[in-house]
Amino acid sequence: MTTNRRAFTQGLAGLGIGVATPALAQAKTVEVAMKQSPKMLFVPGAVNIKSGDTVHWTNAYSTTHTVTFDPAKAATAANAALPDGVAPFDSGNIEEDGNFSHTFTVKGTYKYVCIYHEAMGMIGTVIVS
């Protein structure tokens, strides 16, 4: 005699016996705002996420910004660092009310800049565990 899973679960439920099912890990999205008062900043400047999570940057101001994970485009290469094996990437220009999202799948520390305001301290970090 064979019993399918649904019939078995329904039978247990009829007896008042619950069946535990593993919880699926939920990916999350972390918000980062681009601020310009009193100075140009990513807020928060550092975020800690898990592999599979997404970071979403939003520019509410009229000043153009970028989210640049490319040491070759940064004024100081160390301000835009990537884990080994991760290719550089860049949002391109983010205008007023624009946004950019990236899902991180490789663990490590990512450092990024706004190429227009790096010298003003617009530098951020994403740590993926």
N, CA, C and O atoms as a GROMACS GRO file, in nm:
protein
  516
    1MET      N    1   0.084  -0.118   0.000
    1MET     CA    2   0.000   0.000   0.000
    1MET      C    3   0.089   0.124   0.000
    1MET      O    4   0.187   0.131   0.074
    2THR      N    5   0.055   0.220  -0.082
    2THR     CA    6   0.130   0.345  -0.085
    2THR      C    7   0.039   0.459  -0.042
    2THR      O    8  -0.082   0.457  -0.067
    3THR      N    9   0.099   0.559   0.023
    3THR     CA   10   0.027   0.677   0.067
    3THR      C   11   0.100   0.799   0.014
    3THR      O   12   0.222   0.811   0.031
    4ASN      N   13   0.026   0.890  -0.049
    4ASN     CA   14   0.096   1.010  -0.095
    4ASN      C   15   0.109   1.108   0.021
    4ASN      O   16   0.041   1.096   0.123
    5ARG      N   17   0.199   1.203   0.004
    5ARG     CA   18   0.233   1.297   0.111
    5ARG      C   19   0.113   1.380   0.155
    5ARG      O   20   0.092   1.400   0.275
    6ARG      N   21   0.033   1.427   0.059
    6ARG     CA   22  -0.083   1.509   0.094
    6ARG      C   23  -0.182   1.430   0.179
    6ARG      O   24  -0.232   1.480   0.279
    7ALA      N   25  -0.211   1.308   0.138
    7ALA     CA   26  -0.306   1.226   0.214
    7ALA      C   27  -0.252   1.196   0.354
    7ALA      O   28  -0.327   1.198   0.451
    8PHE      N   29  -0.126   1.170   0.362
    8PHE     CA   30  -0.063   1.141   0.493
    8PHE      C   31  -0.073   1.263   0.584
    8PHE      O   32  -0.109   1.251   0.702
    9THR      N   33  -0.039   1.383   0.530
    9THR     CA   34  -0.044   1.507   0.608
    9THR      C   35  -0.186   1.537   0.652
    9THR      O   36  -0.210   1.576   0.766
   10GLN      N   37  -0.281   1.518   0.561
   10GLN     CA   38  -0.422   1.543   0.596
   10GLN      C   39  -0.468   1.446   0.704
   10GLN      O   40  -0.544   1.483   0.794
   11GLY      N   41  -0.421   1.322   0.696
   11GLY     CA   42  -0.457   1.224   0.798
   11GLY      C   43  -0.402   1.262   0.934
   11GLY      O   44  -0.472   1.251   1.034
   12LEU      N   45  -0.278   1.307   0.938
   12LEU     CA   46  -0.220   1.351   1.065
   12LEU      C   47  -0.293   1.474   1.119
   12LEU      O   48  -0.318   1.484   1.239
   13ALA      N   49  -0.328   1.567   1.028
   13ALA     CA   50  -0.401   1.686   1.071
   13ALA      C   51  -0.535   1.648   1.131
   13ALA      O   52  -0.580   1.709   1.229
   14GLY      N   53  -0.600   1.548   1.073
   14GLY     CA   54  -0.727   1.501   1.127
   14GLY      C   55  -0.714   1.445   1.267
   14GLY      O   56  -0.809   1.446   1.345
   15LEU      N   57  -0.595   1.396   1.299
   15LEU     CA   58  -0.568   1.343   1.433
   15LEU      C   59  -0.516   1.451   1.528
   15LEU      O   60  -0.489   1.425   1.645
   16GLY      N   61  -0.503   1.574   1.474
   16GLY     CA   62  -0.452   1.683   1.557
   16GLY      C   63  -0.301   1.684   1.568
   16GLY      O   64  -0.246   1.746   1.659
   17ILE      N   65  -0.235   1.618   1.477
   17ILE     CA   66  -0.088   1.611   1.478
   17ILE      C   67  -0.035   1.702   1.368
   17ILE      O   68  -0.070   1.683   1.251
   18GLY      N   69   0.047   1.798   1.403
   18GLY     CA   70   0.104   1.888   1.304
   18GLY      C   71   0.230   1.831   1.242
   18GLY      O   72   0.300   1.750   1.304
   19VAL      N   73   0.257   1.872   1.122
   19VAL     CA   74   0.379   1.830   1.054
   19VAL      C   75   0.465   1.954   1.034
   19VAL      O   76   0.421   2.051   0.972
   20ALA      N   77   0.586   1.951   1.085
   20ALA     CA   78   0.676   2.065   1.071
   20ALA      C   79   0.736   2.064   0.931
   20ALA      O   80   0.781   1.961   0.882
   21THR      N   81   0.735   2.181   0.869
   21THR     CA   82   0.802   2.196   0.740
   21THR      C   83   0.913   2.297   0.756
   21THR      O   84   0.897   2.396   0.828
   22PRO      N   85   1.023   2.276   0.691
   22PRO     CA   86   1.134   2.369   0.707
   22PRO      C   87   1.097   2.507   0.653
   22PRO      O   88   1.035   2.520   0.548
   23ALA      N   89   1.137   2.609   0.727
   23ALA     CA   90   1.113   2.746   0.683
   23ALA      C   91   1.210   2.780   0.572
   23ALA      O   92   1.329   2.750   0.581
   24LEU      N   93   1.160   2.843   0.468
   24LEU     CA   94   1.246   2.885   0.359
   24LEU      C   95   1.312   3.017   0.396
   24LEU      O   96   1.247   3.107   0.450
   25ALA      N   97   1.439   3.027   0.368
   25ALA     CA   98   1.511   3.152   0.397
   25ALA      C   99   1.456   3.261   0.306
   25ALA      O  100   1.443   3.242   0.185
   26GLN      N  101   1.423   3.373   0.365
   26GLN     CA  102   1.369   3.485   0.290
   26GLN      C  103   1.480   3.585   0.261
   26GLN      O  104   1.544   3.636   0.353
   27ALA      N  105   1.502   3.612   0.134
   27ALA     CA  106   1.598   3.716   0.098
   27ALA      C  107   1.535   3.850   0.136
   27ALA      O  108   1.414   3.866   0.132
   28LYS      N  109   1.620   3.943   0.171
   28LYS     CA  110   1.568   4.075   0.208
   28LYS      C  111   1.632   4.182   0.122
   28LYS      O  112   1.733   4.160   0.055
   29THR      N  113   1.570   4.299   0.125
   29THR     CA  114   1.623   4.415   0.055
   29THR      C  115   1.656   4.522   0.158
   29THR      O  116   1.574   4.554   0.244
   30VAL      N  117   1.777   4.575   0.150
   30VAL     CA  118   1.823   4.680   0.241
   30VAL      C  119   1.826   4.811   0.162
   30VAL      O  120   1.877   4.815   0.050
   31GLU      N  121   1.772   4.915   0.221
   31GLU     CA  122   1.767   5.046   0.156
   31GLU      C  123   1.887   5.132   0.194
   31GLU      O  124   1.925   5.139   0.311
   32VAL      N  125   1.946   5.198   0.096
   32VAL     CA  126   2.053   5.296   0.117
   32VAL      C  127   2.013   5.424   0.045
   32VAL      O  128   1.982   5.422  -0.074
   33ALA      N  129   2.014   5.534   0.118
   33ALA     CA  130   1.978   5.664   0.060
   33ALA      C  131   2.105   5.741   0.022
   33ALA      O  132   2.208   5.730   0.089
   34MET      N  133   2.095   5.817  -0.082
   34MET     CA  134   2.202   5.908  -0.122
   34MET      C  135   2.165   6.045  -0.067
   34MET      O  136   2.064   6.103  -0.106
   35LYS      N  137   2.247   6.095   0.024
   35LYS     CA  138   2.219   6.223   0.090
   35LYS      C  139   2.319   6.328   0.046
   35LYS      O  140   2.428   6.295   0.000
   36GLN      N  141   2.281   6.454   0.058
   36GLN     CA  142   2.375   6.560   0.020
   36GLN      C  143   2.376   6.676   0.119
   36GLN      O  144   2.423   6.785   0.085
   37SER      N  145   2.325   6.655   0.237
   37SER     CA  146   2.327   6.762   0.336
   37SER      C  147   2.354   6.703   0.473
   37SER      O  148   2.280   6.613   0.515
   38PRO      N  149   2.453   6.747   0.545
   38PRO     CA  150   2.542   6.859   0.515
   38PRO      C  151   2.654   6.823   0.417
   38PRO      O  152   2.722   6.913   0.367
   39LYS      N  153   2.674   6.693   0.388
   39LYS     CA  154   2.771   6.657   0.285
   39LYS      C  155   2.720   6.535   0.210
   39LYS      O  156   2.625   6.470   0.253
   40MET      N  157   2.784   6.503   0.098
   40MET     CA  158   2.744   6.389   0.016
   40MET      C  159   2.776   6.259   0.089
   40MET      O  160   2.891   6.235   0.128
   41LEU      N  161   2.673   6.174   0.108
   41LEU     CA  162   2.691   6.048   0.181
   41LEU      C  163   2.597   5.941   0.130
   41LEU      O  164   2.491   5.970   0.074
   42PHE      N  165   2.638   5.815   0.150
   42PHE     CA  166   2.547   5.702   0.141
   42PHE      C  167   2.501   5.676   0.285
   42PHE      O  168   2.585   5.668   0.375
   43VAL      N  169   2.370   5.662   0.308
   43VAL     CA  170   2.317   5.642   0.443
   43VAL      C  171   2.226   5.520   0.444
   43VAL      O  172   2.123   5.521   0.377
   44PRO      N  173   2.263   5.414   0.518
   44PRO     CA  174   2.383   5.403   0.600
   44PRO      C  175   2.507   5.381   0.513
   44PRO      O  176   2.499   5.335   0.399
   45GLY      N  177   2.620   5.415   0.570
   45GLY     CA  178   2.747   5.403   0.499
   45GLY      C  179   2.795   5.259   0.486
   45GLY      O  180   2.872   5.228   0.395
   46ALA      N  181   2.751   5.173   0.576
   46ALA     CA  182   2.788   5.032   0.572
   46ALA      C  183   2.664   4.949   0.601
   46ALA      O  184   2.586   4.982   0.691
   47VAL      N  185   2.647   4.841   0.526
   47VAL     CA  186   2.537   4.749   0.550
   47VAL      C  187   2.591   4.607   0.558
   47VAL      O  188   2.686   4.571   0.489
   48ASN      N  189   2.530   4.528   0.644
   48ASN     CA  190   2.563   4.386   0.659
   48ASN      C  191   2.444   4.306   0.610
   48ASN      O  192   2.332   4.321   0.660
   49ILE      N  193   2.468   4.219   0.511
   49ILE     CA  194   2.361   4.139   0.454
   49ILE      C  195   2.407   3.995   0.440
   49ILE      O  196   2.523   3.962   0.464
   50LYS      N  197   2.314   3.910   0.400
   50LYS     CA  198   2.345   3.770   0.372
   50LYS      C  199   2.349   3.750   0.220
   50LYS      O  200   2.290   3.827   0.145
   51SER      N  201   2.418   3.646   0.179
   51SER     CA  202   2.423   3.612   0.038
   51SER      C  203   2.280   3.592  -0.013
   51SER      O  204   2.200   3.522   0.051
   52GLY      N  205   2.248   3.652  -0.126
   52GLY     CA  206   2.114   3.645  -0.182
   52GLY      C  207   2.029   3.767  -0.153
   52GLY      O  208   1.923   3.785  -0.213
   53ASP      N  209   2.074   3.852  -0.060
   53ASP     CA  210   2.003   3.975  -0.029
   53ASP      C  211   2.034   4.082  -0.134
   53ASP      O  212   2.133   4.073  -0.206
   54THR      N  213   1.948   4.182  -0.140
   54THR     CA  214   1.959   4.291  -0.236
   54THR      C  215   1.979   4.422  -0.162
   54THR      O  216   1.920   4.444  -0.056
   55VAL      N  217   2.061   4.510  -0.219
   55VAL     CA  218   2.073   4.646  -0.169
   55VAL      C  219   2.010   4.736  -0.274
   55VAL      O  220   2.035   4.720  -0.394
   56HIS      N  221   1.929   4.831  -0.228
   56HIS     CA  222   1.856   4.923  -0.316
   56HIS      C  223   1.895   5.066  -0.278
   56HIS      O  224   1.865   5.112  -0.168
   57TRP      N  225   1.961   5.136  -0.371
   57TRP     CA  226   2.004   5.274  -0.349
   57TRP      C  227   1.903   5.367  -0.414
   57TRP      O  228   1.853   5.340  -0.524
   58THR      N  229   1.872   5.479  -0.346
   58THR     CA  230   1.777   5.576  -0.398
   58THR      C  231   1.835   5.716  -0.389
   58THR      O  232   1.893   5.755  -0.287
   59ASN      N  233   1.819   5.792  -0.497
   59ASN     CA  234   1.864   5.931  -0.503
   59ASN      C  235   1.742   6.022  -0.508
   59ASN      O  236   1.675   6.031  -0.610
   60ALA      N  237   1.713   6.090  -0.398
   60ALA     CA  238   1.597   6.180  -0.390
   60ALA      C  239   1.634   6.324  -0.428
   60ALA      O  240   1.548   6.413  -0.424
   61TYR      N  241   1.759   6.348  -0.463
   61TYR     CA  242   1.806   6.484  -0.485
   61TYR      C  243   1.835   6.511  -0.633
   61TYR      O  244   1.843   6.418  -0.713
   62SER      N  245   1.850   6.640  -0.667
   62SER     CA  246   1.873   6.679  -0.806
   62SER      C  247   2.017   6.656  -0.852
   62SER      O  248   2.046   6.666  -0.971
   63THR      N  249   2.105   6.624  -0.760
   63THR     CA  250   2.245   6.598  -0.795
   63THR      C  251   2.260   6.453  -0.844
   63THR      O  252   2.209   6.360  -0.783
   64THR      N  253   2.330   6.436  -0.955
   64THR     CA  254   2.354   6.303  -1.011
   64THR      C  255   2.456   6.229  -0.927
   64THR      O  256   2.557   6.286  -0.885
   65HIS      N  257   2.431   6.100  -0.901
   65HIS     CA  258   2.522   6.014  -0.826
   65HIS      C  259   2.544   5.884  -0.902
   65HIS      O  260   2.476   5.856  -1.001
   66THR      N  261   2.640   5.806  -0.854
   66THR     CA  262   2.661   5.669  -0.904
   66THR      C  263   2.683   5.577  -0.785
   66THR      O  264   2.713   5.621  -0.674
   67VAL      N  265   2.667   5.449  -0.811
   67VAL     CA  266   2.705   5.343  -0.717
   67VAL      C  267   2.806   5.260  -0.795
   67VAL      O  268   2.769   5.179  -0.880
   68THR      N  269   2.934   5.281  -0.766
   68THR     CA  270   3.041   5.227  -0.849
   68THR      C  271   3.128   5.130  -0.771
   68THR      O  272   3.199   5.169  -0.678
   69PHE      N  273   3.122   5.003  -0.809
   69PHE     CA  274   3.204   4.897  -0.752
   69PHE      C  275   3.313   4.862  -0.853
   69PHE      O  276   3.323   4.747  -0.897
   70ASP      N  277   3.392   4.960  -0.889
   70ASP     CA  278   3.495   4.940  -0.991
   70ASP      C  279   3.620   5.020  -0.954
   70ASP      O  280   3.622   5.142  -0.969
   71PRO      N  281   3.725   4.951  -0.905
   71PRO     CA  282   3.847   5.020  -0.866
   71PRO      C  283   3.908   5.104  -0.979
   71PRO      O  284   3.972   5.206  -0.952
   72ALA      N  285   3.889   5.063  -1.103
   72ALA     CA  286   3.946   5.137  -1.216
   72ALA      C  287   3.877   5.272  -1.237
   72ALA      O  288   3.935   5.363  -1.296
   73LYS      N  289   3.754   5.286  -1.188
   73LYS     CA  290   3.680   5.412  -1.203
   73LYS      C  291   3.691   5.502  -1.080
   73LYS      O  292   3.655   5.620  -1.086
   74ALA      N  293   3.739   5.447  -0.969
   74ALA     CA  294   3.751   5.525  -0.845
   74ALA      C  295   3.878   5.609  -0.849
   74ALA      O  296   3.979   5.569  -0.907
   75ALA      N  297   3.872   5.726  -0.786
   75ALA     CA  298   3.991   5.811  -0.776
   75ALA      C  299   4.098   5.741  -0.693
   75ALA      O  300   4.217   5.750  -0.724
   76THR      N  301   4.055   5.672  -0.588
   76THR     CA  302   4.145   5.591  -0.504
   76THR      C  303   4.096   5.447  -0.514
   76THR      O  304   3.989   5.414  -0.461
   77ALA      N  305   4.172   5.361  -0.580
   77ALA     CA  306   4.128   5.224  -0.608
   77ALA      C  307   4.084   5.150  -0.482
   77ALA      O  308   3.992   5.069  -0.489
   78ALA      N  309   4.147   5.174  -0.370
   78ALA     CA  310   4.112   5.104  -0.245
   78ALA      C  311   3.972   5.139  -0.197
   78ALA      O  312   3.915   5.065  -0.117
   79ASN      N  313   3.915   5.249  -0.243
   79ASN     CA  314   3.780   5.287  -0.203
   79ASN      C  315   3.673   5.205  -0.274
   79ASN      O  316   3.556   5.208  -0.235
   80ALA      N  317   3.711   5.131  -0.379
   80ALA     CA  318   3.618   5.046  -0.454
   80ALA      C  319   3.681   4.908  -0.467
   80ALA      O  320   3.749   4.879  -0.566
   81ALA      N  321   3.658   4.824  -0.368
   81ALA     CA  322   3.720   4.692  -0.364
   81ALA      C  323   3.614   4.583  -0.372
   81ALA      O  324   3.500   4.602  -0.328
   82LEU      N  325   3.652   4.469  -0.427
   82LEU     CA  326   3.560   4.358  -0.446
   82LEU      C  327   3.623   4.228  -0.395
   82LEU      O  328   3.745   4.216  -0.392
   83PRO      N  329   3.540   4.131  -0.356
   83PRO     CA  330   3.595   3.999  -0.322
   83PRO      C  331   3.659   3.936  -0.446
   83PRO      O  332   3.623   3.970  -0.559
   84ASP      N  333   3.752   3.845  -0.426
   84ASP     CA  334   3.817   3.776  -0.537
   84ASP      C  335   3.714   3.710  -0.627
   84ASP      O  336   3.619   3.647  -0.579
   85GLY      N  337   3.733   3.725  -0.757
   85GLY     CA  338   3.647   3.661  -0.854
   85GLY      C  339   3.521   3.738  -0.892
   85GLY      O  340   3.448   3.695  -0.980
   86VAL      N  341   3.494   3.850  -0.826
   86VAL     CA  342   3.375   3.930  -0.858
   86VAL      C  343   3.414   4.037  -0.959
   86VAL      O  344   3.508   4.113  -0.938
   87ALA      N  345   3.339   4.043  -1.068
   87ALA     CA  346   3.366   4.142  -1.173
   87ALA      C  347   3.315   4.280  -1.127
   87ALA      O  348   3.211   4.288  -1.061
   88PRO      N  349   3.386   4.386  -1.162
   88PRO     CA  350   3.341   4.522  -1.128
   88PRO      C  351   3.204   4.550  -1.189
   88PRO      O  352   3.170   4.498  -1.295
   89PHE      N  353   3.126   4.634  -1.120
   89PHE     CA  354   2.997   4.676  -1.175
   89PHE      C  355   2.967   4.818  -1.130
   89PHE      O  356   3.027   4.868  -1.036
   90ASP      N  357   2.873   4.881  -1.200
   90ASP     CA  358   2.846   5.023  -1.181
   90ASP      C  359   2.701   5.051  -1.217
   90ASP      O  360   2.647   4.990  -1.309
   91SER      N  361   2.639   5.140  -1.144
   91SER     CA  362   2.499   5.176  -1.170
   91SER      C  363   2.481   5.265  -1.291
   91SER      O  364   2.371   5.274  -1.345
   92GLY      N  365   2.588   5.331  -1.334
   92GLY     CA  366   2.570   5.440  -1.430
   92GLY      C  367   2.514   5.559  -1.354
   92GLY      O  368   2.504   5.555  -1.231
   93ASN      N  369   2.478   5.664  -1.424
   93ASN     CA  370   2.425   5.784  -1.358
   93ASN      C  371   2.288   5.756  -1.298
   93ASN      O  372   2.201   5.698  -1.362
   94ILE      N  373   2.270   5.800  -1.174
   94ILE     CA  374   2.141   5.792  -1.107
   94ILE      C  375   2.094   5.934  -1.085
   94ILE      O  376   2.148   6.007  -1.002
   95GLU      N  377   1.993   5.973  -1.161
   95GLU     CA  378   1.940   6.109  -1.155
   95GLU      C  379   1.840   6.123  -1.041
   95GLU      O  380   1.815   6.026  -0.969
   96GLU      N  381   1.785   6.241  -1.023
   96GLU     CA  382   1.687   6.268  -0.919
   96GLU      C  383   1.570   6.168  -0.928
   96GLU      O  384   1.517   6.141  -1.035
   97ASP      N  385   1.533   6.115  -0.811
   97ASP     CA  386   1.428   6.014  -0.797
   97ASP      C  387   1.462   5.882  -0.864
   97ASP      O  388   1.374   5.797  -0.883
   98GLY      N  389   1.589   5.864  -0.902
   98GLY     CA  390   1.633   5.738  -0.962
   98GLY      C  391   1.679   5.641  -0.855
   98GLY      O  392   1.695   5.676  -0.739
   99ASN      N  393   1.701   5.516  -0.898
   99ASN     CA  394   1.746   5.414  -0.804
   99ASN      C  395   1.826   5.308  -0.877
   99ASN      O  396   1.829   5.302  -1.000
  100PHE      N  397   1.890   5.225  -0.797
  100PHE     CA  398   1.970   5.114  -0.848
  100PHE      C  399   1.965   5.003  -0.745
  100PHE      O  400   1.974   5.029  -0.625
  101SER      N  401   1.950   4.880  -0.790
  101SER     CA  402   1.950   4.764  -0.700
  101SER      C  403   2.050   4.661  -0.749
  101SER      O  404   2.074   4.646  -0.869
  102HIS      N  405   2.109   4.590  -0.653
  102HIS     CA  406   2.200   4.480  -0.686
  102HIS      C  407   2.181   4.370  -0.584
  102HIS      O  408   2.176   4.395  -0.464
  103THR      N  409   2.171   4.246  -0.632
  103THR     CA  410   2.162   4.129  -0.545
  103THR      C  411   2.302   4.069  -0.533
  103THR      O  412   2.366   4.038  -0.633
  104PHE      N  413   2.347   4.053  -0.410
  104PHE     CA  414   2.483   4.004  -0.381
  104PHE      C  415   2.479   3.854  -0.355
  104PHE      O  416   2.406   3.808  -0.267
  105THR      N  417   2.558   3.778  -0.431
  105THR     CA  418   2.558   3.633  -0.417
  105THR      C  419   2.693   3.577  -0.371
  105THR      O  420   2.702   3.460  -0.335
  106VAL      N  421   2.796   3.659  -0.373
  106VAL     CA  422   2.930   3.615  -0.331
  106VAL      C  423   2.963   3.680  -0.198
  106VAL      O  424   2.954   3.802  -0.183
  107LYS      N  425   3.002   3.598  -0.102
  107LYS     CA  426   3.038   3.650   0.031
  107LYS      C  427   3.165   3.732   0.024
  107LYS      O  428   3.253   3.707  -0.059
  108GLY      N  429   3.173   3.832   0.111
  108GLY     CA  430   3.293   3.915   0.118
  108GLY      C  431   3.258   4.060   0.143
  108GLY      O  432   3.143   4.096   0.167
  109THR      N  433   3.362   4.144   0.136
  109THR     CA  434   3.345   4.287   0.159
  109THR      C  435   3.355   4.360   0.026
  109THR      O  436   3.450   4.343  -0.050
  110TYR      N  437   3.255   4.443   0.000
  110TYR     CA  438   3.246   4.523  -0.121
  110TYR      C  439   3.255   4.670  -0.080
  110TYR      O  440   3.179   4.715   0.006
  111LYS      N  441   3.346   4.743  -0.140
  111LYS     CA  442   3.354   4.887  -0.116
  111LYS      C  443   3.319   4.958  -0.246
  111LYS      O  444   3.358   4.915  -0.354
  112TYR      N  445   3.245   5.069  -0.233
  112TYR     CA  446   3.199   5.139  -0.351
  112TYR      C  447   3.202   5.290  -0.330
  112TYR      O  448   3.213   5.339  -0.217
  113VAL      N  449   3.192   5.363  -0.441
  113VAL     CA  450   3.198   5.509  -0.438
  113VAL      C  451   3.092   5.567  -0.530
  113VAL      O  452   3.037   5.499  -0.616
  114CYS      N  453   3.064   5.695  -0.509
  114CYS     CA  454   2.999   5.777  -0.611
  114CYS      C  455   3.116   5.842  -0.685
  114CYS      O  456   3.193   5.916  -0.624
  115ILE      N  457   3.130   5.816  -0.814
  115ILE     CA  458   3.249   5.866  -0.884
  115ILE      C  459   3.253   6.018  -0.888
  115ILE      O  460   3.360   6.076  -0.904
  116TYR      N  461   3.138   6.084  -0.875
  116TYR     CA  462   3.136   6.230  -0.877
  116TYR      C  463   3.169   6.292  -0.741
  116TYR      O  464   3.214   6.407  -0.734
  117HIS      N  465   3.147   6.217  -0.634
  117HIS     CA  466   3.161   6.276  -0.499
  117HIS      C  467   3.250   6.194  -0.405
  117HIS      O  468   3.242   6.209  -0.283
  118GLU      N  469   3.332   6.109  -0.460
  118GLU     CA  470   3.424   6.028  -0.379
  118GLU      C  471   3.513   6.117  -0.293
  118GLU      O  472   3.534   6.089  -0.175
  119ALA      N  473   3.565   6.224  -0.352
  119ALA     CA  474   3.656   6.314  -0.278
  119ALA      C  475   3.585   6.384  -0.163
  119ALA      O  476   3.650   6.432  -0.070
  120MET      N  477   3.453   6.389  -0.167
  120MET     CA  478   3.374   6.451  -0.061
  120MET      C  479   3.333   6.348   0.046
  120MET      O  480   3.263   6.382   0.141
  121GLY      N  481   3.379   6.225   0.028
  121GLY     CA  482   3.351   6.120   0.128
  121GLY      C  483   3.233   6.032   0.097
  121GLY      O  484   3.185   5.961   0.185
  122MET      N  485   3.183   6.034  -0.026
  122MET     CA  486   3.069   5.951  -0.062
  122MET      C  487   3.120   5.812  -0.100
  122MET      O  488   3.137   5.778  -0.217
  123ILE      N  489   3.143   5.734   0.007
  123ILE     CA  490   3.201   5.599  -0.003
  123ILE      C  491   3.115   5.508   0.084
  123ILE      O  492   3.073   5.547   0.193
  124GLY      N  493   3.090   5.386   0.037
  124GLY     CA  494   3.010   5.292   0.114
  124GLY      C  495   3.069   5.153   0.116
  124GLY      O  496   3.163   5.123   0.043
  125THR      N  497   3.012   5.068   0.203
  125THR     CA  498   3.058   4.930   0.217
  125THR      C  499   2.939   4.837   0.230
  125THR      O  500   2.842   4.868   0.300
  126VAL      N  501   2.947   4.724   0.161
  126VAL     CA  502   2.848   4.616   0.176
  126VAL      C  503   2.926   4.493   0.221
  126VAL      O  504   3.020   4.450   0.154
  127ILE      N  505   2.887   4.437   0.334
  127ILE     CA  506   2.951   4.315   0.385
  127ILE      C  507   2.850   4.202   0.371
  127ILE      O  508   2.742   4.206   0.429
  128VAL      N  509   2.888   4.099   0.293
  128VAL     CA  510   2.799   3.987   0.264
  128VAL      C  511   2.851   3.865   0.339
  128VAL      O  512   2.965   3.822   0.321
  129SER      N  513   2.764   3.808   0.425
  129SER     CA  514   2.804   3.687   0.501
  129SER      C  515   2.723   3.567   0.456
  129SER      O  516   2.741   3.457   0.508
   0.00000   0.00000   0.00000
